[in-house]
Every structure is written in C-alpha cells, then in structure tokens.
C-alpha cells in the first residue's frame, strides 16, 4: 500500500508543477505583449507621431508655455551666500 501512496504523491506533485508552469507561461506571454505595446508607443513618441502623443491624463503632450505661476516648473529659490565648499572661516 505504501507504493500506491508514493505514486499518488508524485503524480500530484507533477500535476502541481505543470499547472504552475502553464500559469507562468501565460503571465510571461502577457508581459511580452505589454512590453511590445510600450515599445511601439515609445517609438511613436520618438518619431513625433502626433496621434499617439496623448498623456495618461488625456490631454495632448504638446509644448507647454511656462508662465510665472506654472505649478509644473520650479524656480530656483535664493539660498543666500554660500561658501562653495571652502567651509566656514
């Protein structure tokens, strides 16, 4: 009876391993498809294709004009006088 139990355990292990392999292969092919889509999108952006230049927010990603109060642009703040690495004297 011990032989039948070991055979059943081995069979279950083989089935589990095969199931895991198939699931991994499915995820792998989905990742490759997503990667290919991103490569096409990036190539279109690099080529300047206006049709695919929309951002994730849905607005066109054309050139922006920077106003004085544009929240996306940070202006340097005055830090006062710096010693430029000479240390304090």
N, C-alpha and C positions, 0 to 999 in steps of 0.2 A: 504494500500500500504506500510505502514511503516513496517509491519510484514514481507513482502516478501524481503524487503531490508535488514533487520536484518538477515534473514535466509541466504541470499546470502553472506553477510559479514562473517557470522560464517562458512559457507561452504568453503569460500575462505581461511579463517584462518586455518581451519582443513587441507585443501589440502596443504597449505604452510608448516604447521608444519610437516605433513607426508613426504613431499618432503625433508625437512631439515633433518628429522630423517633418511631417506634412504641414503642420501649423507653422513651423519656422520657415519653410519654403514659401508658404502663402504670404507671410509677412515680408519676406525678402523680396518677392516679386512686386508687392505693393510699394515697398520703399524704392525699388528701382524705377517704377513708373512715376512716382512723385519726384524723384531726382531728375528724370528725363524732362518732366514738365517744367521744373525750375530752370534747367539748363536752357530750354527753348525760350523761357521768359527773360532770362538774363541776356541771352544773345540778342533778343529783340530790343531790349533796352540799350544794349551797347551799340546796336546798329541805328538807333534813333527812330525806331518804329513808333509813330505817334499813336497808333491804335492800341498798343499794349503798355502805354505809359501811365496808366491809372494806378494810384496808390491803393493801399488796403482800405483807406477811408472813403474811397470812391471819387475823390477829386483829382483833377489832372495834375501830374507832377511836372508841369512846365516850369520855366524860370520864374523865380519869385523876385519881387522887388522888395527891398528891405526898407521899411520905414523906421522912424526913430523909436517907435514903441512895438516893434515886431517881437512877439514872445519867443520865436524860434532862433533869434540871433542874440548872442550875449556880447555885450560891450565890455571892454576891459575896465576894471574899476581902479581907481587911483589907490596905490598901496603906500604912498608916501615915499620918503627917501629910503633906498635900500643900500646896503653896504657892498653888494656884488661879490660876496664870498670872502671878503677880507676880514670878517669878524669885527667885533666891537673893539674900539680903542679907547 
